[in-house]
Structure formats: C-alpha cells, structure tokens
Amino acid sequence: MNDELTPAERAALRARIVGGAHDIKPAGAHRGAWIAGSVAAALVVAIAGGVAATSTLSAPPVATTPAPSATVSAEPTPTLAPPTTPTSSPPSTPTAPAVAFGGDCSAVLDDAEASALVGADVRLSPGLPVWDSDVLGGISCQWRAEAPEDWRALNITVLPWSVVPEQVRARVNAVPVCEGGGPCDYSQRFGDTWVVGDAGDSAVAVRAVEEVGSKPAASAVGERPLPADAWRLGDCREQIGGAVGTTLGRDDLGPLGTDNVPQGQVWNVLEARGVAAWCSFAPTSYDETAPPFLRVSIGAGEVSDAREVERFGGTPVTVTGAQAAWWLARADGNGGSVRADASGGVVDVDVTNVSEERAREVAAAVIAALG
C-alpha cells in the first residue's frame, strides 16, 4: 500500500484535518471536502405576574333620635379568612448552554470575509463529522476554494477556554511553522473563549483568529456538559482493538502505516476531554493480495443528521446495538464506511478490502465494546 502524498496533497490534508471535525478517509481518498456543522438550542422562559384585588367598606348611618331605652348590641363575631396554602413554582429544568455563535458558521465568518482572509474565492464547505466541537459548546467551520485545483482552505474552531487542557494552553499565541507535514494551526484566548485557525498559511491563520475573536458573539461561549449516557473515550486501540480483531478473526492487526491521521490543537482538546477517539487496523505483514484496512472514528455524545447522511449517499442498514446506521459506499467500489448512531455517540468504520456485511459486524462489536 502506498500512502505517500504529494506536497500539495499534504498541505491540503493539513488544512482539512483540524479539531477532529472531519471524517478521516484512507490515503488516496482524502481529496473530498468535509467540515462539521453544529446545531444550537436556546430556551426562553416567560414568567407571568399575578393580579391583586382590592375591596371597599361602607360605614353604617348615624342615628339622630335618642333611643328610648338602652339596648345591648351583640358583640360581632370575627370572621376568619380561610388559611392560604403557599404555592411554589415548579423547579426549572437546567439546560445546556447554547453552542458558540448559535451554531451558525456564517456568523463566525461569511463567505466574503473568509475569501478576503484566504486571498481566494472560498465557500463554506459542508460535510459529515464523526466528532465535533459542538459537544463541548463550541463550533467548527471550514471554507474551501471553489476551484477544484485550488487546495486552499480555512478552518476555524471556537471553544470555551475552560475545556482546554494545560498542554494545549502552552501553545496559545505560538505562530506555527507550516512546513514538514505537521499541523498549521494558531490559537488565541479571548477572555473565556478560545479560537483556533488552520489555513496552511500561518499569516492567514493569525488574521482569521484575530478577526473571529474580536466579534461580540465570541464572548458568549459556554461549556456544555456531556449527556449522561455518552461514552467516555480513552485509548482507542485499548478500548476496541480486541473487538475488531475477534470480529475479523485475526490476531495480526497493527496500526495502519499512514500520516493521514487527526492532529492539531483542537483534536488534542477533544481527545483529552474524552469525546473523540480514532485508530486504524491493518495486517502487520503484507503477504495478502488484498489485505483489510480499517479506520475507526468515534464521537462521544454525538448524533447524526439522517438527512445529511443520506444526502451524502448513505443507505440505511441494520447494525446490532445501533439506533440508526448507514452504509456509504466508496466511489471506486472497493469498500466504504458504516456510520452508526448508538446511545453513547457515533461510530464510523471506514474499510478497504472488507465487505459491507463484515464492516457492519465490526461497527456492532465496537458499540458493544464501548458499552
């Protein structure tokens, strides 16, 4: 297998893989565009006021003729008002904070702003994320050049500062050296908000981060708690490696030799927070004519948009343990990916030289292993 990339493809890959907000595809299939969109929820509570009532009293007339004899009037019996039962307002249901910028990438940057920053005509690029920053209250967006031969792109991620671990905070304000195949991302803190830009050009990344961070909406980013039943992810191979090997009937699987892997500051945050995991599987020896290759992406607490999955060619299938699942066949006919939603999140099993049926079995085994 040849996973070597050309310099232009390698630069494109750096621009695409940011924050785990993209589908990870095999080398050679990395030319497709993908980016996460986020959905925000807002709750408005109205409280009605009460109405007070008043009453009037009239005085009895005054007598002008003396009474012939004294009379004793009965002492009036005081009337007690019925006791009032105090009422309490129903407890309010706590809600998760809305995601950054209301989940609207056009509020982060519109196409004209993004184009001016990149220096090329770019447009917001949709995709099918397996993991996304919205699960932590953030947003991830990508703009890509419209011309197919132009690899330039701009990725922006906004997250609450509270979710950023110390090892990533140490990289804030550090302008990257965008050479050598590593991530070309720049981040900056704005109050309680963290903004990251990846553009393949450090100057573009810096300008984009400063522009987004200066917008008023950037100051209203709050951390979202994970759903109670969301998976808590750790080392990917440790959690699911046994399940994958057993399902395929193999004990000779190691990591796939490729540099097409998620990386960068945002990915490091999602991984450290236990909401994203990725690992690959391939035979350790290449004696087979068509060895199996698998890439497994896991997003905790995520939910697929069924209409978007089917718009990208997903066909509904059955996966044991999944609430919904789809098969997305690869254009060349050799493999594809199974995307499955379970109560804990989303699993994507991307395969080469593996049948759809076996890929569905692997997805079911991964869901069972994650619990």
C-alpha positions in Angstrom: 0.0 0.0 0.0 1.3 3.4 -0.9 0.3 6.2 1.5 2.7 8.8 0.1 1.2 12.2 -0.6 2.3 14.9 -2.9 3.4 18.2 -1.3 0.1 19.9 -2.5 -1.9 17.0 -1.1 -0.1 17.0 2.1 -0.8 20.8 2.5 -4.4 20.2 1.7 -4.6 17.4 4.3 -3.1 19.7 7.0 -5.8 22.2 6.2 -8.6 19.7 6.4 -7.7 17.7 9.5 -8.5 20.2 12.3 -10.1 19.5 15.6 -11.4 16.1 14.8 -14.3 17.8 13.0 -13.8 15.9 9.8 -14.2 12.4 8.6 -10.8 10.6 8.3 -10.5 8.9 5.0 -7.9 6.5 3.6 -4.9 7.9 1.8 -5.9 8.5 -1.8 -9.5 9.3 -0.7 -8.5 12.5 1.1 -9.5 14.8 -1.7 -13.1 15.0 -0.6 -14.2 18.0 1.4 -15.7 17.7 4.8 -16.5 20.0 7.7 -18.6 20.0 10.7 -21.7 22.0 11.2 -23.2 22.5 14.6 -26.7 22.8 15.9 -27.6 25.2 18.7 -30.5 25.1 21.1 -31.9 28.1 23.0 -34.6 28.1 25.8 -36.7 31.1 26.6 -38.7 31.1 29.8 -41.5 33.6 30.4 -42.9 34.3 33.9 -46.4 35.8 34.2 -47.2 38.2 37.1 -50.1 38.0 39.5 -53.2 40.2 39.8 -54.0 42.0 43.2 -57.7 42.7 44.1 -59.0 45.4 46.5 -62.3 45.7 48.4 -64.2 48.7 49.8 -66.1 49.1 53.1 -69.2 51.3 53.8 -70.0 52.8 57.3 -73.4 52.4 58.9 -75.7 55.6 59.1 -75.6 57.7 62.3 -78.8 57.8 64.4 -80.3 61.3 65.2 -83.2 60.3 67.6 -82.2 59.2 71.1 -83.2 55.6 71.8 -86.0 55.2 74.5 -84.1 52.6 76.2 -80.6 51.3 76.2 -80.0 48.3 74.1 -77.2 46.0 74.2 -75.7 45.1 70.9 -74.2 41.7 70.3 -70.5 41.6 70.0 -69.8 40.9 66.3 -68.2 37.5 65.7 -65.0 38.0 63.8 -64.8 36.0 60.6 -61.5 34.3 59.9 -60.2 34.2 56.4 -59.5 30.6 55.2 -55.9 29.7 55.5 -53.9 30.1 52.4 -51.8 27.3 51.1 -48.5 28.5 49.9 -47.7 27.6 46.3 -44.3 27.0 44.9 -43.1 27.5 41.4 -42.2 24.2 39.6 -38.4 23.7 39.6 -36.8 24.9 36.4 -35.1 22.3 34.2 -31.4 23.0 33.8 -30.4 23.4 30.2 -27.1 23.1 28.4 -25.6 26.4 27.2 -26.1 27.1 23.5 -23.2 26.4 21.3 -20.8 29.1 20.1 -22.2 31.6 17.6 -25.5 29.9 17.8 -24.1 27.0 15.8 -24.1 29.3 12.7 -20.8 29.2 10.7 -21.9 32.2 8.7 -21.9 34.2 11.9 -18.3 33.2 12.5 -17.3 34.3 9.1 -19.4 34.9 6.0 -18.0 33.7 2.6 -16.8 37.2 1.7 -14.9 37.6 5.0 -13.3 34.2 4.6 -12.4 34.8 1.0 -10.7 38.1 1.9 -8.7 36.3 4.6 -7.6 33.4 2.4 -7.0 35.5 -0.7 -9.1 33.3 -2.9 -12.8 32.7 -3.5 -13.8 30.2 -0.8 -17.2 28.9 0.3 -18.5 27.2 3.4 -17.9 23.5 2.9 -20.4 21.0 4.4 -19.5 17.5 5.5 -20.3 14.6 7.8 -18.4 14.9 11.1 -18.0 12.0 13.3 -16.8 14.2 16.2 -17.5 17.9 16.5 -16.7 20.8 18.8 -20.4 21.4 19.5 -20.5 18.6 22.0 -18.4 20.8 24.3 -20.3 24.0 23.4 -18.1 25.1 20.5 -18.3 25.3 16.8 -16.1 24.1 13.9 -16.3 25.5 10.4 -14.4 25.1 7.1 -14.2 27.2 4.0 -12.7 25.7 0.8 -11.7 27.2 -2.5 -14.3 26.6 -5.2 -11.7 25.9 -7.9 -11.0 22.1 -7.7 -7.3 22.6 -8.4 -7.0 25.1 -5.5 -6.3 23.2 -2.3 -6.5 26.3 0.0 -8.9 26.2 2.9 -9.6 27.9 6.2 -10.7 26.1 9.3 -12.0 27.9 12.4 -12.9 26.4 15.7 -14.3 28.2 18.7 -14.4 26.6 22.1 -14.8 27.6 25.8 -11.4 28.2 27.4 -12.4 26.0 30.3 -12.2 22.8 28.2 -8.6 23.5 27.0 -6.0 21.4 28.9 -2.7 22.8 30.1 -0.6 21.1 27.5 -2.6 22.8 24.8 -2.8 26.1 26.6 1.0 26.2 26.3 0.7 26.6 22.5 -1.6 29.6 22.6 -0.2 32.6 20.6 2.6 30.4 19.1 2.8 31.1 15.4 3.3 27.7 13.6 5.9 26.8 11.1 3.8 25.4 8.3 6.2 23.0 6.8 7.1 19.4 7.2 3.7 17.9 7.3 2.7 19.0 10.8 -0.4 20.9 11.7 -0.5 24.6 10.7 -2.8 25.9 13.4 -2.7 29.1 15.5 -4.8 29.7 18.6 -5.5 32.7 20.9 -7.5 33.3 24.0 -10.2 36.0 24.2 -11.5 36.2 27.7 -13.3 32.9 28.3 -13.2 31.9 24.7 -10.5 30.0 22.7 -10.3 30.5 18.9 -8.2 28.3 16.6 -7.4 28.8 12.9 -5.8 26.4 10.4 -5.2 27.7 7.0 -2.0 26.1 5.6 -0.5 29.6 5.9 0.4 31.0 9.3 -0.3 34.6 8.4 -3.9 33.7 7.3 -4.5 31.7 10.4 -3.4 34.5 12.7 -5.5 37.1 10.9 -8.6 34.9 10.9 -8.3 34.1 14.6 -8.0 37.8 15.5 -11.0 38.7 13.3 -13.2 36.0 14.8 -12.1 36.6 18.3 -12.9 40.3 18.1 -16.6 39.6 17.3 -19.1 40.2 20.1 -20.5 36.7 19.9 -17.1 35.3 20.7 -17.5 36.4 24.3 -20.7 34.3 24.9 -19.3 30.8 24.7 -20.2 28.4 27.5 -19.1 24.8 28.2 -21.8 22.1 27.6 -21.9 19.1 29.8 -21.8 15.7 28.1 -25.0 13.6 28.0 -25.2 11.2 30.9 -25.0 8.2 28.7 -22.2 9.5 26.4 -19.2 7.2 26.0 -16.1 8.1 28.0 -13.4 7.5 25.5 -9.7 6.8 26.2 -7.1 4.9 24.2 -8.8 3.8 21.1 -6.9 0.6 20.4 -7.1 -0.4 24.0 -10.9 0.0 24.1 -11.9 -1.6 20.8 -8.8 -3.4 19.4 -9.8 -6.8 20.8 -13.4 -6.5 19.5 -12.1 -5.6 16.0 -9.6 -8.5 15.8 -12.1 -11.0 17.1 -14.8 -9.9 14.6 -12.3 -10.2 11.7 -10.9 -13.5 13.1 -7.3 -12.0 13.1 -4.6 -11.6 15.7 -2.1 -9.9 13.4 -3.6 -6.4 13.2 -1.5 -3.3 13.9 -1.8 0.4 13.2 -2.2 1.4 9.5 1.0 2.9 8.2 -0.1 6.4 7.2 0.2 10.0 8.1 -3.5 10.6 7.3 -4.5 10.9 11.0 -6.3 13.5 13.0 -4.0 16.0 14.6 -3.7 19.6 15.8 -4.7 21.6 18.8 -8.4 21.1 18.5 -8.0 17.4 18.1 -5.8 17.3 21.2 -8.6 19.1 23.2 -11.3 16.7 22.0 -9.2 13.7 22.7 -8.1 14.9 26.1 -11.7 15.6 27.1 -12.6 12.0 26.2 -15.1 12.9 23.4 -13.1 11.8 20.4 -11.1 8.7 19.5 -9.5 7.3 16.3 -7.5 4.3 15.5 -6.6 2.2 12.5 -6.1 -1.5 11.8 -4.1 -3.4 9.2 -2.1 -6.7 8.9 1.4 -6.3 10.3 2.6 -8.3 7.2 1.6 -7.6 3.6 1.6 -11.1 2.3 -2.0 -10.9 1.2 -3.2 -9.8 -2.2 -6.0 -7.6 -0.8 -5.3 -7.1 2.9 -8.0 -5.5 5.1 -7.6 -1.9 6.1 -9.9 -0.2 8.7 -10.1 3.3 10.2 -12.4 3.7 13.2 -13.6 7.1 14.3 -15.7 7.6 17.5 -17.5 10.7 18.7 -19.0 10.6 22.2 -22.3 12.3 22.7 -22.8 12.9 19.0 -25.9 12.4 16.9 -26.0 12.1 13.1 -28.3 14.2 10.9 -30.0 11.5 9.0 -30.9 13.8 6.1 -27.3 14.9 5.7 -26.0 11.3 5.8 -28.4 10.3 3.1 -27.7 13.4 1.1 -24.1 12.2 1.0 -25.1 8.8 -0.3 -25.8 6.9 3.0 -28.1 3.9 2.7 -29.9 2.8 5.9 -28.7 -0.5 7.2 -29.0 -2.6 10.3 -26.2 -2.7 12.9 -26.7 -4.6 16.2 -26.8 -2.2 19.1 -27.3 0.9 16.9 -30.3 3.2 16.9 -29.6 4.1 13.3 -27.0 3.2 10.8 -26.0 3.8 7.2 -23.6 2.3 4.6 -21.7 4.9 2.4 -20.1 3.0 -0.5 -16.8 4.3 -1.9 -17.0 5.6 -5.5 -14.4 3.1 -6.7 -16.5 0.2 -5.4 -13.8 -1.1 -3.0 -15.1 -0.6 0.5 -16.8 2.3 2.1 -17.9 3.2 5.6 -20.5 2.2 8.1 -21.8 5.1 10.2 -23.8 4.0 13.3 -25.6 6.0 16.0 -25.9 4.5 19.5 -26.9 5.9 22.8 -23.3 6.8 23.6 -22.4 8.6 20.4 -21.4 7.9 16.7 -19.1 5.3 15.3 -17.7 5.4 11.8 -15.9 2.3 10.5 -14.2 3.0 7.2 -12.9 -0.1 5.3 -10.9 -1.2 2.3 -11.0 -4.8 1.1 -13.7 -5.5 3.6 -17.3 -6.3 2.8 -20.2 -4.2 3.9 -21.6 -7.1 6.0 -18.3 -7.5 7.8 -18.0 -3.8 8.3 -21.4 -3.7 9.9 -20.3 -6.6 12.2 -17.2 -4.6 13.2 -19.4 -1.5 14.0 -21.6 -3.6 16.2 -18.6 -5.1 18.0 -17.2 -1.6 18.6 -20.6 -0.4 20.1 -20.7 -3.4 22.4 -17.1 -2.8 23.5 -17.8 0.8 24.4 -20.8 -0.2 26.5 
